[in-house]
């Protein structure tokens, strides 16, 4: 079963929460971060992307950047922009996008649960990205940014959250610059906090990494390394836990994660259409953007036209959690044998576009000549994600896109 506990959150004063919170570090580059934080000394980006406060061109992974992050983190606390709650608490974090709201429990997840498989993953991680986040956590002595976890919904937790949301005013309530709504409740009742911890321990057999695999792996590694290096380790230390916001699977929606291709590997457009027609029923849908309507259908944009591609029987395996995925079908039937793209992680001939950007972004990148064609995918379902994680499988790269992203800075977990 899952171990999740309340903690003494470090969080912003109520009147600056909207200005202080920011998007997670890994959805932007340095220039974008600098632009977002421009004119706002209270932006949490000064902590998560501290290179924006140093000379242009500095290596974001240099010791100088990590040290600047710590300096800014300490400054935020000394100025009173961030303060620490006086007792361990759970928090409720609600996000609203396109009229749909999802409610997560912010708490401290157990590092050993990641090692022993109770916290399950569905993506591979890169050691260099893990190492970067480990240095950041160790430098600050804190998990500055939460990881995004999910669990199979438990009605008792839903009822607790619903009661608080209906009867208490949120501590923070704002709409971020991207138009998404954010609300945040502090659970002050110690009995309710204890009850939530007990329900996770008794009714939630597994947690699932939805978004933030590198942050999760890095945070767990920090805790496990500190345990190994502490001869007086008791198990009660705060470093045994890391910051997470945990959402019921019933409230989450995965967006499409699409592909754009630089060239057709020597094929003409007509030759390419002929070759893919062996695996797909291809239909010209004209010049208007066409979005896939169902599982095993994708759309192709090329030469100013959109095509619907329906995978033919035999191109997928409904009994295989990986073989049934549309991204797997595309790789096995098109990317590898026809386009010669064999490694999605390293190939420079393919790029990936999150569904939040819309299919117009695919059209733009093809029309401007940067890419020759684009594939729009039907989104993976939460049930597919959980099945893959439960069976110990790993999804192909760039399969799931979650939105909205968790805002960083609304609550921080200190390791001491």
C-alpha positions as CSV (number, residue, x, y, z in Angstrom):
1,X,0.0,0.0,0.0
2,X,1.0,3.6,-0.5
3,X,2.7,5.8,2.1
4,X,1.7,9.5,1.8
5,X,2.0,11.8,4.7
6,X,1.2,15.5,5.6
7,X,4.1,17.9,5.9
8,X,5.0,21.4,6.9
9,X,4.6,23.2,3.7
10,X,6.7,26.2,2.7
11,X,4.4,28.4,0.7
12,X,3.7,32.0,-0.4
13,X,1.8,34.7,1.3
14,X,-1.7,34.8,0.1
15,X,-1.5,38.2,-1.7
16,X,1.5,37.2,-3.9
17,X,0.7,33.5,-4.7
18,X,-0.3,34.3,-8.3
19,X,2.8,36.4,-8.9
20,X,5.2,34.0,-7.3
21,X,4.0,30.7,-8.8
22,X,5.3,29.6,-12.2
23,X,5.3,26.9,-14.7
24,X,7.6,23.9,-14.1
25,X,11.3,24.3,-15.0
26,X,11.2,21.8,-17.8
27,X,8.6,23.3,-20.1
28,X,10.7,26.3,-21.1
29,X,14.2,27.2,-22.1
30,X,16.3,29.9,-20.4
31,X,15.2,32.7,-22.7
32,X,11.5,31.9,-22.2
33,X,12.1,31.7,-18.4
34,X,13.8,35.1,-18.4
35,X,10.9,36.6,-20.4
36,X,8.3,35.1,-18.0
37,X,10.1,36.5,-14.9
38,X,10.9,39.9,-16.4
39,X,9.9,42.6,-14.0
40,X,8.8,40.2,-11.4
41,X,11.4,39.7,-8.6
42,X,8.9,37.4,-6.8
43,X,8.7,34.8,-9.6
44,X,9.6,31.3,-8.4
45,X,11.6,31.0,-11.7
46,X,14.4,32.8,-9.9
47,X,14.7,29.6,-7.8
48,X,14.0,26.9,-10.5
49,X,15.8,28.7,-13.4
50,X,18.3,30.8,-11.5
51,X,20.5,31.2,-14.6
52,X,18.1,34.0,-15.6
53,X,19.8,36.1,-12.9
54,X,23.4,35.4,-14.1
55,X,25.3,36.5,-17.2
56,X,23.8,35.4,-20.5
57,X,25.2,32.1,-21.9
58,X,26.1,30.6,-18.5
59,X,25.7,26.8,-18.3
60,X,22.4,26.2,-16.5
61,X,24.0,23.2,-14.8
62,X,27.0,25.0,-13.4
63,X,27.7,25.3,-9.7
64,X,27.2,29.0,-10.0
65,X,23.6,28.5,-11.1
66,X,22.8,26.1,-8.3
67,X,24.4,28.4,-5.7
68,X,22.3,31.3,-7.1
69,X,19.2,29.2,-6.8
70,X,20.0,28.6,-3.1
71,X,20.7,32.3,-2.5
72,X,17.3,33.3,-4.1
73,X,15.5,30.6,-2.1
74,X,16.9,31.9,1.1
75,X,16.1,35.5,0.1
76,X,12.5,34.5,-0.6
77,X,12.2,33.2,2.9
78,X,14.1,36.0,4.6
79,X,11.8,38.6,2.9
80,X,8.7,36.7,4.1
81,X,7.5,35.8,0.6
82,X,7.7,32.2,1.6
83,X,6.7,31.0,5.1
84,X,6.4,27.5,6.6
85,X,3.3,26.1,8.2
86,X,3.6,25.4,11.9
87,X,2.2,21.8,11.7
88,X,2.2,19.0,9.1
89,X,-0.8,19.3,6.7
90,X,-2.2,18.0,3.5
91,X,-3.3,20.5,0.9
92,X,-5.8,20.4,-1.9
93,X,-4.8,21.8,-5.3
94,X,-7.5,22.3,-8.0
95,X,-6.8,23.1,-11.6
96,X,-9.4,24.2,-14.1
97,X,-9.0,24.1,-17.9
98,X,-11.7,24.4,-20.5
99,X,-14.4,24.1,-17.8
100,X,-13.0,20.9,-16.4
101,X,-11.6,20.8,-12.9
102,X,-9.3,18.2,-11.3
103,X,-8.6,18.0,-7.6
104,X,-5.3,16.7,-6.2
105,X,-4.0,16.0,-2.7
106,X,-0.6,17.7,-2.1
107,X,1.4,15.5,0.3
108,X,4.8,13.9,0.9
109,X,5.3,10.6,-1.0
110,X,7.7,7.9,0.3
111,X,11.0,7.6,-1.5
112,X,11.2,3.8,-0.8
113,X,7.8,3.3,-2.6
114,X,9.5,4.4,-5.8
115,X,12.3,1.9,-5.3
116,X,10.0,-1.0,-4.4
117,X,7.5,-0.4,-7.2
118,X,4.6,1.0,-5.3
119,X,5.1,4.2,-7.2
120,X,5.0,3.0,-10.7
121,X,6.4,4.6,-13.8
122,X,5.6,4.3,-17.5
123,X,8.6,6.2,-19.1
124,X,12.3,5.8,-19.1
125,X,14.5,8.6,-17.7
126,X,17.8,10.1,-18.7
127,X,20.6,10.0,-16.1
128,X,21.8,13.5,-16.9
129,X,18.3,15.0,-16.3
130,X,18.0,13.0,-13.0
131,X,21.4,14.2,-11.9
132,X,20.5,17.9,-12.6
133,X,17.4,17.7,-10.4
134,X,19.3,15.8,-7.7
135,X,21.8,18.6,-7.4
136,X,19.0,21.1,-7.3
137,X,17.2,19.2,-4.5
138,X,20.4,18.7,-2.5
139,X,21.5,22.3,-2.9
140,X,18.2,23.7,-1.7
141,X,17.6,20.9,0.9
142,X,14.1,21.0,-0.5
143,X,11.8,19.6,-3.2
144,X,11.0,23.0,-4.9
145,X,8.6,21.5,-7.4
146,X,6.0,18.8,-7.0
147,X,5.7,15.7,-9.1
148,X,2.4,14.8,-10.7
149,X,1.1,11.4,-9.4
150,X,-2.2,9.6,-9.9
151,X,-4.1,6.7,-8.2
152,X,-7.2,4.6,-8.9
153,X,-9.9,6.8,-7.4
154,X,-11.1,6.1,-3.9
155,X,-14.7,7.4,-3.1
156,X,-13.7,8.1,0.5
157,X,-11.0,10.5,-0.6
158,X,-13.3,12.1,-3.2
159,X,-15.9,12.7,-0.4
160,X,-13.3,14.4,1.9
161,X,-12.0,16.6,-0.9
162,X,-15.6,17.5,-2.0
163,X,-16.6,18.5,1.5
164,X,-13.6,20.8,2.0
165,X,-14.0,22.4,-1.4
166,X,-17.7,23.0,-0.8
167,X,-17.4,24.4,2.7
168,X,-14.1,26.2,2.9
169,X,-12.7,29.2,1.1
170,X,-9.4,28.4,-0.8
171,X,-6.2,29.9,0.5
172,X,-5.2,30.8,-3.1
173,X,-7.6,31.4,-6.0
174,X,-6.3,32.9,-9.3
175,X,-6.1,32.5,-13.0
176,X,-2.6,32.2,-14.5
177,X,-1.5,34.0,-17.6
178,X,-2.2,30.9,-19.7
179,X,-5.9,31.1,-18.7
180,X,-6.0,28.1,-16.3
181,X,-7.6,28.4,-12.9
182,X,-5.8,27.4,-9.8
183,X,-7.2,27.0,-6.3
184,X,-5.4,25.8,-3.2
185,X,-6.8,24.7,0.2
186,X,-4.9,24.1,3.4
187,X,-6.3,21.2,5.5
188,X,-5.9,22.4,9.1
189,X,-8.0,19.7,10.8
190,X,-5.5,17.2,12.2
191,X,-8.1,14.4,12.3
192,X,-8.8,14.8,8.6
193,X,-5.1,14.8,7.8
194,X,-4.7,11.6,9.8
195,X,-7.7,10.1,8.0
196,X,-6.3,10.9,4.5
197,X,-3.0,9.3,5.5
198,X,-4.8,6.2,6.8
199,X,-6.9,5.8,3.6
200,X,-3.7,5.9,1.4
201,X,-2.1,3.3,3.6
202,X,-5.1,1.0,3.5
203,X,-6.9,1.6,0.2
204,X,-4.4,2.8,-2.3
205,X,-2.2,-0.1,-3.4
206,X,-0.2,1.9,-6.0
207,X,0.6,5.4,-7.1
208,X,1.4,6.2,-10.8
209,X,3.8,8.8,-12.2
210,X,1.7,10.8,-14.6
211,X,4.1,13.7,-15.3
212,X,7.5,14.5,-13.9
213,X,9.4,11.2,-14.2
214,X,12.8,12.8,-13.9
215,X,11.7,14.8,-10.8
216,X,10.3,11.7,-9.2
217,X,13.4,9.6,-9.9
218,X,15.7,12.4,-8.7
219,X,13.7,13.1,-5.5
220,X,13.6,9.4,-4.6
221,X,17.3,9.0,-5.2
222,X,18.1,11.9,-2.9
223,X,16.1,10.3,-0.1
224,X,17.7,6.9,-0.6
225,X,21.2,8.3,-0.8
226,X,20.7,10.3,2.4
227,X,19.5,7.2,4.1
228,X,22.5,5.3,3.0
229,X,24.9,8.0,4.2
230,X,23.3,8.6,7.6
231,X,24.6,6.1,10.2
232,X,21.9,7.4,12.6
233,X,19.0,7.0,10.2
234,X,15.7,6.4,11.9
235,X,13.2,6.4,9.1
236,X,11.5,9.5,10.4
237,X,13.6,12.0,8.6
238,X,11.9,14.4,6.2
239,X,14.4,13.4,3.4
240,X,12.6,10.0,3.3
241,X,9.7,11.8,1.5
242,X,9.3,14.0,-1.6
243,X,6.7,16.5,-2.7
244,X,3.8,15.2,-4.9
245,X,0.3,16.3,-6.0
246,X,-1.8,13.1,-6.3
247,X,-4.9,13.1,-8.5
248,X,-7.6,10.4,-8.9
249,X,-7.4,8.8,-12.3
250,X,-11.1,9.5,-12.9
251,X,-10.4,13.2,-13.1
252,X,-7.4,13.2,-15.4
253,X,-7.4,13.6,-19.2
254,X,-4.4,12.9,-21.3
255,X,-3.9,15.1,-24.4
256,X,-2.4,13.9,-27.7
257,X,1.3,14.0,-28.3
258,X,2.0,14.5,-32.0
259,X,4.9,13.9,-34.4
260,X,6.4,16.1,-37.1
261,X,8.9,14.6,-39.7
262,X,11.7,16.5,-41.5
263,X,11.7,14.4,-44.7
264,X,10.2,11.3,-46.4
265,X,13.4,9.3,-46.6
266,X,13.7,9.7,-50.4
267,X,10.0,9.0,-51.1
268,X,7.8,11.3,-53.1
269,X,4.5,12.2,-51.5
270,X,2.6,9.8,-53.7
271,X,5.1,7.0,-53.1
272,X,4.7,7.6,-49.4
273,X,0.9,7.5,-49.5
274,X,1.1,4.2,-51.5
275,X,3.5,2.6,-49.0
276,X,1.4,3.5,-45.9
277,X,-1.8,2.3,-47.5
278,X,-0.7,-1.3,-46.9
279,X,-1.2,-0.7,-43.2
280,X,-3.8,2.0,-43.1
281,X,-7.0,2.9,-44.9
282,X,-6.1,6.3,-46.2
283,X,-8.7,9.0,-47.0
284,X,-8.0,12.5,-48.3
285,X,-9.9,14.9,-45.9
286,X,-9.1,18.1,-47.8
287,X,-7.4,21.2,-46.6
288,X,-9.3,21.7,-43.3
289,X,-7.6,20.5,-40.1
290,X,-8.7,16.9,-39.4
291,X,-8.4,15.6,-35.8
292,X,-8.4,11.8,-35.2
293,X,-11.8,10.7,-34.0
294,X,-11.1,7.3,-32.3
295,X,-8.5,4.8,-31.2
296,X,-6.4,3.4,-34.1
297,X,-7.1,6.4,-36.2
298,X,-4.5,9.1,-36.8
299,X,-4.3,12.0,-39.2
300,X,-1.5,12.9,-41.6
301,X,-0.8,16.5,-42.9
302,X,1.3,16.7,-46.0
303,X,1.3,18.8,-49.1
304,X,-1.4,21.1,-47.9
305,X,-3.9,18.2,-47.3
306,X,-5.1,16.3,-44.3
307,X,-5.6,12.5,-44.5
308,X,-7.3,10.2,-42.1
309,X,-5.4,7.0,-41.4
310,X,-7.3,4.0,-40.0
311,X,-5.1,1.2,-38.9
312,X,-6.0,-2.1,-40.6
313,X,-6.6,-5.3,-38.6
314,X,-3.3,-7.1,-38.0
315,X,-1.3,-3.9,-37.5
316,X,-1.9,-3.9,-33.7
317,X,-2.3,-6.3,-30.9
318,X,-5.2,-5.6,-28.5
319,X,-3.8,-8.1,-26.0
320,X,-0.5,-6.3,-25.7
321,X,-0.5,-3.0,-23.6
322,X,2.3,-1.6,-25.8
323,X,1.3,-3.1,-29.1
324,X,-2.2,-1.6,-28.9
325,X,-0.9,1.9,-28.7
326,X,-1.3,4.1,-31.8
327,X,2.2,5.5,-31.3
328,X,3.5,1.9,-31.5
329,X,1.5,1.3,-34.7
330,X,2.9,4.4,-36.3
331,X,6.5,3.4,-35.3
332,X,6.2,-0.2,-36.5
333,X,4.3,0.5,-39.7
334,X,5.7,3.9,-40.8
335,X,8.5,5.5,-38.9
336,X,10.8,2.5,-38.8
337,X,10.2,0.6,-42.1
338,X,9.3,3.4,-44.4
339,X,11.0,6.6,-43.0
340,X,14.0,4.9,-41.4
341,X,13.5,6.5,-38.0
342,X,14.6,3.7,-35.7
343,X,15.3,5.6,-32.4
344,X,12.8,8.2,-31.4
345,X,15.0,9.4,-28.6
346,X,18.0,10.4,-30.7
347,X,16.8,10.9,-34.3
348,X,17.1,14.5,-35.5
349,X,14.5,13.8,-38.2
350,X,11.5,13.7,-35.9
351,X,10.2,16.2,-33.3
352,X,7.2,16.1,-30.9
353,X,4.4,18.6,-30.4
354,X,2.3,18.5,-27.2
355,X,-1.5,18.6,-27.8
356,X,-1.8,21.9,-25.9
357,X,-0.3,23.6,-29.0
358,X,-3.1,22.4,-31.2
359,X,-3.0,20.8,-34.7
360,X,-2.5,24.3,-36.2
361,X,1.1,24.1,-34.9
362,X,1.6,20.9,-37.0
363,X,0.3,22.6,-40.1
364,X,2.5,25.7,-39.4
365,X,5.7,23.7,-39.2
366,X,5.0,21.8,-42.4
367,X,3.7,24.8,-44.3
368,X,6.8,26.9,-43.5
369,X,9.1,24.1,-44.8
370,X,10.7,23.2,-41.5
371,X,9.0,19.8,-41.7
372,X,7.6,17.7,-44.6
373,X,4.7,16.0,-42.9
374,X,3.0,15.6,-39.5
375,X,1.0,12.9,-37.7
376,X,-1.7,13.8,-35.3
377,X,-2.4,11.1,-32.7
378,X,-5.5,10.1,-30.8
379,X,-4.8,10.5,-27.1
380,X,-3.8,7.6,-24.8
381,X,-6.4,6.9,-22.1
382,X,-5.7,6.8,-18.4
383,X,-6.7,3.2,-18.3
384,X,-4.0,2.4,-20.9
385,X,-1.4,4.3,-18.9
386,X,-2.3,2.4,-15.7
387,X,-2.3,-1.0,-17.5
388,X,1.1,-0.3,-18.9
389,X,2.5,0.7,-15.5
390,X,0.8,-2.2,-13.7
391,X,2.4,-4.7,-16.2
392,X,5.9,-3.2,-15.8
393,X,6.0,-2.0,-19.4
394,X,7.4,1.3,-20.6
395,X,5.6,3.5,-23.1
396,X,7.3,4.7,-26.2
397,X,8.9,8.2,-25.9
398,X,6.6,11.2,-26.0
399,X,3.3,9.4,-25.7
400,X,1.4,11.3,-23.0
401,X,0.9,15.0,-22.5
402,X,-0.8,16.2,-19.3
403,X,-2.3,19.7,-19.0
404,X,-2.6,21.9,-17.1
405,X,0.9,21.7,-15.6
406,X,1.3,21.9,-11.9
407,X,2.4,25.4,-10.8
408,X,5.7,25.5,-9.0
409,X,6.0,27.6,-5.8
410,X,2.5,27.1,-4.3
411,X,4.0,24.7,-1.8
412,X,7.6,23.5,-1.2
413,X,8.7,20.5,0.8
414,X,11.9,21.1,3.0
415,X,14.1,18.1,3.7
416,X,15.0,19.3,7.2
